[in-house]
Amino acid sequence: MDCIHLQISQISNLKINQAIALSTVRSESITHLPLRKDQQLHILDRRELWSWAMDSSGNKGWVPNTFLKFTETSVTKNNNLSPEFIVDCSLSHDFQSIVFQSSEDQSGKLFSSSSIITFENFSWDDNLLLTLKSQNAVIGQSLHKLSDIQSQTAESDDFSTIVKFSLQKYAIASCEMHIRLSINKPLSKSESIETSLSPKQVQLPAPDLFAGELILDSYPGVASCRCLKLEGMFYLTNYRILFMAPSEYIHFFEVHIYCIDSFESLGNVIKIYAKDSRVIDYIFESPSAVESFNERYTPDYGSSFCFRYYQALEQPRDFGWDVYDPIREFTRLGAFEGGQLKVTHINSDYLMCDSYPTVLIEPSYISTEELISISKFRSRSRIPTVCWYRRGVTLYRSSQPLVGVLSYRCKEDEDLITKCNITYIFDARPKMNAKANKAAGKGYELTAYYPSSTILFLKIHNIHKVQQSFHALNQLYEKEDGFFEALHNSRWLHHLKTLLVAGKAAADYMVYEHANILVHCSDGWDRTSQITSIAQLLLDPFYRTFHGFQVLISKEWLSFGHRFRDRSQKGGSPIFVQFLDAVHQILRQWPREFQFTNKYLLFLADSLYSGLFGTFMSNCEKGSEEFRHHTLSVWSMERDEFISKDYKQTHYEILPILTQVPDLEIWDYFTRWQLY
């Protein structure tokens, strides 16, 4: 019977982690260690994101690794480091340990042991696992195949080797473990044969690619995003930038090309500004690698990959594009009962309005000629049209009238508002902004010409203000202090409040006053879609189902021409993301009223910039035709995590919600990239 004799004689060449503070950091937490720029620290426990550190005064606490520059120092007799080292040796079902004692030699501090352990009853197909422990915690492992050992000892029964550990935790940065091993022959201290015995290396998995995705190049390097920094391998593909590393947080560094707002190169660093709020640093090994990346990177891949992906699928999924059918939906709403409303195909060829759908619902009495006259009086020909109906109460949407400084009027437009009994006209803009638009030949309805309607200005700011607020919100975690002041100054929650107040007001008037309402902003495709969608979400439980929410977005956003492509380009505005945040605020207050989950909202927000689906790649129904039969619809994606297990529909005539800023919270769309 074969036996193996094993001795681990030394643990030597120890190096400890030290660090220098890169900036001044203050924290209110008593477990966090405050830092001064250039301060020297002794690292007691180095983790992936944080380190337990000690300053020169003996104070201890947690410090984020992103604020530290790590260095390694050899352990000498002057270092006050006395860890307890144990190596657990496991072979087959046999488990034995070796304990080490501290000593010193000319090169410095080392840990030695004279213990020799013996293994019997094993198979040559087994593996020898050596586990290095300090203070009862595992800090490194080395795996060796006995078959490799057997082949390396064909001519001699004993050998020795050194296994080097690069450690990620604790005060120890790296060390060497001296191994002596013999087969069937007792170890002799006088005999030692040097050979090579390498521990099993950590293998990074190959990237999991989408259908049609090709790797263009790969680069070793370091990726950094907020408080997280990892070493690994970059992969540039025709769809995204992938990052592979032995970490559960590698998704922090994966960015789709369509999601890249801009990037800049400086030396061996590429800084990516993503549309989903991330700022990522890719640190390459050399400037030449950056040049190679820049040569291969093509922004056009971002908007074209959805076609390649669809073509490469073995079984393309065509369902999803027909989730919304206007005749079916308005029949469900009862819009055609009583004969007050009709279907008009005045825009069947998109000649009247290229941003409106082909099927419009209008009052039965109105003629084609009158609609054409009204289209000439409304910005971009976006006439008042029905978007929701319940038991005689109607919600309309349109764009602003072309009043101008001379206060032009349109009799057909005035007659439509009067005959439709539109009680309230919701102008989403601040009144000052609406007045300013008169100088550009546009404006708002004048009460003298629309005496039967009350005009309400909702004070919702334009896309430029929303964009500024979005960028300010994304910078919250880059500040050392003043978080709540910065949150307040971003005005993001304030803008959400105005949206929720507007949507709730429309729903309230329609329920409690049975009032017909017309909603518009400037062109009627940004704030208008937000308000009408929120109102319908509160009024109609169907839109709070998984399928119904898809219908709502398809109707109010896609068919009525929200400019998804323009808003998703560089410098665009996150209007749709803001709407999803508003939905999240309602869902958070009434989770059992929604069949879909917050994860579905996050998925839709990410799909906006993923470039994988054709759904959000066009500006209107007309523009979507090129995507309809050649790309995947986002509505074809169904996962268990999107469906709420607690859903229980009730019969509220209107879902009551809280709308004030203290009732709102930051959506995890913005906080998910932050680990502390």
N, C-alpha and C positions, 0 to 999 in steps of 0.2 A: 504494500500500500504506500502510495506516495505521500510525502508530507512537505510542507513549506515552512521554513524558519524565517522570521521577519524581525528586523531591528530598524527603528527610526532613531538614529543616534543624535541628531541635532536639528534644531530649528534656528536658523541663523540669518544674517544679512537682513535683519528687521529694519523696516523703515516706517516711520509714523507720519500720520497726516497732520499738517499744520496749515494755517490759512491766513490770508491778509484780507481785511475788509475793504471792499471796493468802493463803498459809499457809507454815509452815515444813515443809520436806520434806527428809528424809535418805535416802540410798541407799548401798548397799554397792558399787554398780557404779562403776568408775573413769571411765566415760564419761558418767555422770550428774552434773549440776551441783547441789550442795546449795543449798537456798534458805532464806532468812530472810524472815519475814513483812514485807511492805512494801519489800523489796529492789528496787532499780532494775536492770533488765537491758537490754542491747542485743541485739536479735534479729538474728542473722547469717543464719539460714535457717529460715523458718517453713514447717512442713509441716502436714498435716491434723491429726495427733494430737500430734506432738512438735515442739519448736523447738530449733535449735542456738543457744545463747545465750552471751553473755559478760558477766561481772560487772564491777564497778568495778576489781577487781584484775587483770583480764585473764585470769581463769580461764574456760575454755570447756567446754561439755558440753551434753548433752541435758536438756530440761526438759519434762514433760507439759503440754500447753496448758491442761488443765483447771485447773491451779493458777496460771494467769497472767491478768492483766487487760491486754489489749493497748491500746496507744496509738500514735498516729501523730504524728511530728514532721517538720516541713519541713527539708530539707537546706540548710544554709548553708555559708559558707566555713569555719566553725568545726568542722563535722562532718568527721571523718576517714574519709570514704567516697570511694573511688576505684574503682568498678567499671568494667569494660570493657563498653560497650554495642555490640552489633551488631544490625542489622536485616537478616534474610534476606528478600529479595523474590522471590516465585515467581509466574510467570505462564505458563500453558501448560507448555512444556518448557524455558522459560528461567529460570535461577536466578542471582541476583546479590545481593551483600551490600554494606551501607553500614556503615562503622566510624566511631564518634563519639569526639571529643576533649573532655576536661573543660575547662570555662571558668566564668566567673562574670559575673553582671550585678547590677543593683541589687536584684533580687528574690532572689538567692541563686545556688546552684550549678546549672549546666545543662551539657548535653552537646550539641555541635553538629557539623555536617558540611556541607561545601560540595559534596559529591559529587552528581552528577546521572547517573542511569542511564536507559537507553533500551530499550524492548521493541518487538520487531517479530515478525512471523509469529505472530499470535495470532488467536483468534476472539472476537467480542463476546459469545459465550456462556460464555467462560472466567471464572474468578474470580482476583482478585489476592489473594494471601495474604502478609501481612506478619507475620513472626515475630520478636518481640523476645527477644534473648538477652543473658545476662550471665554472664560466666565460662564460656562454652560450654554453658550450660544454658538451655533454653527457659523463659521466665517469663511469656509472654503472646503471644496471637495475635489478629490482626484480619483478617477475611475480607470482601472487597468484590466485588460483582458488576460486571463491566464493562458490562453492559446498564444498570445503574443509573447508572454514571458517564456513559455515553453520553447518557442522557436528561437528566441534570443539566447537560450541557455543550452543549445544543442551540443556545444563543445565544452561547456563548463557548467558546473552545478551552482555556482554562486556569482553574484555581481552586485554592483552598487550604482546608484544614480542620485540625482538631485532634482526634485520637483519644485518648480517655482510657482508661487501663488501671487496673483495680483488681486488684492482683496478690496471689496467695495464698502465694507463696514468697519466700524470701531476705530480705535486709535491706530491700528495697524494698517499700513498702506500696501506693503508687500513683504514677503519673506521666502525663505528657501527651506525645504524639508529634505534631509539626507536619509536616503533609504538604503539598507543592505538586506539582501534576500538570497536564500539558498534553497535548493531542492534536494531533499533526502539527506543532506549533509549538514551537520551542526556548523553554525557560523564560527569562523576563526577571525579574531581581530587582526591577525597579521596578513590576511589575504583579502584583496579587494580588486575586483575587475570592473573598470569603467565601461559602461555601455549606455544606451539611450532607452529611456522608458518614459514616454510622454503621456501626460494625462489626457483624457478625452477632451477635445476642444469644444467650446460652445459653438454650435452651428446655427447661424441665422436661417430661418426658413426662407424659401424662395417666395418672392412676392406673389400674392394671389391676384391674378389679373382678370379684368372683365373681358367678355367676348369682344374681339376686335382691338384689344389694347396691346400695344407693342412697346417693349423697352428700347429706348433710343440710346441711353448711356447710363452708367452708374459711377458713383464717386464715394469714396470713404470720407467721413467728416463728422462734424458735430452740429446738432440742431438745438436751437434755443427758442423758447416761447414763454414769455412771462417768467414764472419762477422755475421752469423746468428746462434742464439742459441734459442731452443724451448724446452718447457717441455711437455711431452706427454707419449705415450705408444708405446713400441717396440713390433713388432710381428716377430718372426722367423718362416718362412715357408720352405717348401721343394723347393722353387724357389727363394726367395728373403728375404731381411730384410725390413719390412714395418715400417713406423713411423706415428702414428696418433696424431694430435694436432689441436687445433682450429686456424689454420693458412692456408693461401693460398700458403705457401712455403714448405709444407711437402714433396713435390717431391724432394727437395734438399737432403733428407735423405733416400730416397728409393734406395736401391742398390740390383741388381740381384747378386746371388751367383756367376754366371759365370763372372760377371764384377769385382769381388774382386781379386785384384792382390796379396795382402797380408794383414794380420792384426796382431796386437800385443796387448797383454793384460797387463795392469799395474794397480794393485789394483782394483778399481771399474770402470775402463775405458777400453774400447776397441777402438783402433784406426784402422780404415779401410782405406786402400790405394786402391782406385778404378782405373780401367784401363781407365776410361773416364776423368781422371785428378782430381777427387775429393779426398779430405782427410777428413774423417768424424770421429768425436769423439762421441761414444755412452757412456754416463755416467750413470751407473746403481746405484741403491740405496745401493748396498753392493757388496763386492767381491764374496760372495756366488752366487749372481745372475750371475756374470761373469762366474763362474765355471759351472753353469747350462747351460749357453749359449754355452760355449766351448764343453760341453758334447754332446749337441744336434746338433751343427753345423757340417755339412758334406760337404766338397768342391765338392764331386762327384755329389751332387744334381744339380750343375750348368750345367754340360754337359749332364745329363740324363733327365732333365725335359722336353725337347722338345718332347721326346717320350710319356711321361705321358700326356702332354698337348694334343697332337694329338689324343691319344686314348680316352681322356675324352670328346672331342668335340662331340656334338650331331650330327652335320653335318660337318665332316671334309672336308676342301677345298683342293682338289687335284691339282687344276690348279696352274700353276706357275713353275712347274718343267720342263715343255716343252716350256718355253718362247723362248728358243734358239734351233733352229734346224740348223745344219751346212749346209745341202744341201739347205734348204730354204733360208738361209741368203746369201750364196755365189751365189745362183741363182739370188737373188735380186741385188747383186753387179755386175752381168754380168760376173762372173769369168769363166764361161764355154762357153762363146761365142767366137768363133774363134778357139777353140780347143787347146789353149796354156797351159791350166791348166786342171788337172784331180783330181778325188777323189781317194785316196788310202786307203786301209784298212790294211795296213801293221801292224798297231798297234791295230787291232780289239780285240785282247786278252790281250792287255797291256804288251806283252812280250818284245817288242822292248824298250818301255819307259813307265814306270808305272805312270809317272806324266803328260803324254800327253793324249789328247782325242783319241777315237778310229777312228774318221774320220779326215783325214788330207788332205789338198789341196796342191798338188805339181806340178812342171812342167811336162807336158805330156811326154817328152822324157826320163825322168829318170826312171831307172829300180828299181825293188825291191832290187836286189843285191847291187846296188849303194847306195841306202838309208841305207841299213844295214851297209855298209862300213863307210858311213858318221856318222852313229849313234855311232860307236866305236871311232870316232875322236872328238865328241862333248861331253862336260860335261853332265853327267847323261843322255846321249843318246838323248838329246833334239836337234834334227836336224833342219836346216832352213826349215820353212814351211810358207805358205801364211796365213796372217791374215786380209788383206784388198786388194781390187782391184778396180780400176776405169779406164776404157778406155785404157787398156794396161799398166797402171802404177800399180806396185805391191809393197806392204809392207810385208816384211818377218820378222820373229822373230826366235831366237834360243838361245842357251847357248854359252859360250866361247869355243874355240877350245883347244884340249889337246896338246899344242905345247911343253911345258916343256923347261928345260934349254938346251936340245939338239936340239931344233927347229925342232921337228917332223913335217911331213906334210902328207896330205891326198889328192891324186890326184882326187878322186871322189868329195871331198869337193871343191877343187879349180875349177874343171870343172863346178860344179853347180853354183858357184858364177859368173864365166865367162859367161856361156851360158845363165844364167838368166839376164845378163846385169845389175848386181847390182852395181850401180855407187858409192854409199856411204855405208860404214859399220859404224853404230853408236855404238860405245862401250861406255856404260853409265858411266864407271868408270873413275876416274883420271888415267892418264897414269902410274904414279908411282905404283898405286895399281895393275894395269893390269900386269906390269912387275914383281911385287912381286909374283903374282900367278904362274909365270913360275917355281918358285922353288918348287911348289906343283904339278908340272906336267901339269899345265894348261897354261893360257896366253891369247894371242891375235893374230889376223891374221898378218902375216909378209908381208910387201908390196912387197918383192921379189917374193913371191908365189902368190900374188893376185894383179898383176900389173894393172888390169883394174879397181880397186876399190880404192877410197880414204877412209882412216880410220880416223874417227874423235872421239876423246876422249872427253866426255861430262862433265867430272868432277863432276858427281853426287856421293855423298858419300854413303857409305854402311849403312846397317840397324843399326849398332851400333852407328854411328854418328846421325842418325835420332832419335834413342831412347834417346840419351843424350840430343838432342835438344828439344824433346818432353817434357822430364822431366823438363828441364830448363824453358820452356815456361809456364809450369803449376805452377811454383814457383813465377811468376811475381807478383802476388797479395799478396804474403806473405812478401814482402819487404815494408819497411816504405817509402823509397824514391828511386830514381834512376830507375824509371820504364822504361824509354826509353833506358837507358844504358843496363838494364837487358834484354830488348827485343832484342836489337842489339846483345848482347852477346849470346843469345839463338841460333841465326843463323837460326831460323825457317823460317822466310821470305826469307832469302838467299837461303835455300834449296828449297823452293817453286819456287823461281825465276829460279834456274837451271833446274827444271822439266819443267816449262812452256817454257823456252828458247829451251830446247831439243825437246819438242813436236811441238812447232811452227817451228823449223828448219826442222824437218822431213816433216811437211805439206808443208812448203815453197818449199823445193827441189822437192817434188812430183808434185806440181802444176806448179811452174815456170820453172823447168828444166826437167819435165817429167821423173824424175829419179826414178829407183827402189832402195829401201833401205832395208838393213838388220839391225835389232836392236837386241842387246844382252847386258847383263851385265855379271855376273858370271854364275849363274845357269839359268838365263832367266825367273825367276818367280816373281821378285820384281820390280826392276827399269825398266825392259823391259816392264812389263804390264803397268806401269805408263806412259811411253813414247808413246807406241803404242796407248793407250787409249786416251791420250790428243790429239795426232795427228789426230785420227779418229773423235774425237769430234769437231775439227776445220774444218775438211774436209767434213764430212757427216752430213747433217741436220737431217737425220733419227735418229742418235744417240742422238740428242738433244730433241727428243720427249720422253714422259713418257715411252712408251713401248720400244722404241729404246735404251734408256739408260740401261734398264734391259738387253736387248740383248747384248749390248756392254760389260757390266760387266760379264755376263754369258760366253761370248766368250773369252775375254782377261784375265779374272781373274779366273773364275771357271773351264772352260774346259782346259785352258792351265796351270793349276796347281799352282796358287798362294797358298802358304801354310797357308791358313786362320787359321786352327786349331793351328799350331805351333806358328804363329804370335800373336795369341790371348791368348796364355798361359802366365804364369808368366815369366817375362823377355823378352817377345816377343817385336816386333817392330811395330809401328802403320803405316805401309806402306800404307794400304788401306785408313786410315783416312787422311793421307797426300795427297793421290790422290783426295779424296773428297774435301779437302780444296782447291786444285788446281782448281777443277771444280767450286767450289764456287767463286773463284777469276774471272773466265771467265764469269760465270753467272751474277756476280755483274756488269761486264762491258757491258754485252749484255743480260739484263733480258728478253727482248721481243723475243729473239731467242731460248728460252728454254721453253718447255711445262711443265716441272716440276719446283718446287720451292726449295728454300733453306731449307724449312722445310722437304722436302723429303730427301735431303742430310743429314740433322741432324738425321732423322729417320733411314736411312741406317747405319750411324755411330753408333747410339745407338743399332741397331739390331746386329751389329757385336759382341757385348758383352752381349746381352740380354739373350742368351741361350734359346730363345723361338722358333727360326726357325732353321731348319736343313741346310739351304742354306750355311751358313758360318761355319759349324761345321766340315768340312773335309778339307783335303789338296789338293785334286785333283778329277777329274771325277771318277776315279776308287773307291776312298774312299767314294764318295757320294752315292753309291748304297744302303748302309744300311740306309741312311736317306731318300732316294727318296720316298719310299712307306710307311714310318712310321712317318714322321714329316711334319710340315707345311712349305711351301716355303715362303720366304720373299716377293716374287713377287705377292703373292695372296692378299697382303694388298693394298687397294686403298682407299684414303680419299680425300675429296674435297680440303683440305689444301695442298695436294701434287701437285695439278694442277694449273698452272698459268692462270689467266683470261686475262692476257695481251699478251699471246703468239701469235705471228704473224710471221710465217716462211718467210724468204726472200731467195734469191738465190745467196748468196755469194759463190764463188768458194772455198774460204777459209775465215774463220772468223778471222779478224784482231784483235789482242789483245795486250795490254801493259804488259810487263813482268818484268820491273825493280822494285826493292824493294819499292821505293816511290809510285808505282802504286798499291801496295798490301795493304791489311788491315788484322787485326786479325779476324779470323772467330769466330762467336758467339758460336761455339761449345766449345770454350775455355773460353769465357766471360760470358756465361749464368749462371754460379754459383756465379757470383760476383754482389753484389747489390749496390756497391758504387765505 
